[in-house]
Amino acid sequence: MSFFQRIFGEAKQREPLQPLYRAIVAKGREPAWYRDGQVPDTLDGRFDMIAAILSLVLLRLETEGEATRPQSVLLTEIFIKDMDAELRQLGVGDYVVGKHVGRMMGALGGRLTALRAARAAGSLDAAVARNVFHEAPPSDAALAFVASGLAGFAGALDAMPVQDVLAGRLP
């Protein structure tokens, strides 16, 4: 397989998941998170919300086992590609883009672990405080708004058929 066939073949594999990724980004950019939840409306705050939403979607796909593993991998690749493009658009140089993307992937992995454990424990409060507000929530009400919003989103995802999730029809 030639270099070009690999690149275009990978892009073709990711194409069906683009609506899902766009829906994840749209959900993470909903104004209520920033207005009512007081998530900082900054690059970091938006990254935190998109990463939290993406993590919950990946955890939903994880419940399907091996059947959705390829889609999970491809969705993560779309996220990496998007973050790489965003960094470059912001003017981050080629020499440090990889480091930034590596840190973002570490942050995504941390959120997956934290949210998986938090869902098993029955409360997202501590995970949201640590991973969205970085231990400094602006108020108890804001923390409760974001934690309950994410918990409600996760519960609605769990109730949906996986094909609806993969098609980008998010709650």
ABEGO torsion letter per residue (X at the ends): XBAAAAAAAAAAAAAAAAAAAAAAAAAAABAAAAAAAGBBBBAAAAAAAAAAAAAAAAAAAAAAEAAAAAAAAAAAAAAAAAAAAAAAAAGBBAAAAAAAAAAAAAAAAAAAAAAAAAAAAGBAAAAAAAAAAGGBBABAAAAAAAAAAAAAAAAAAAABBAAAAAAGBBX
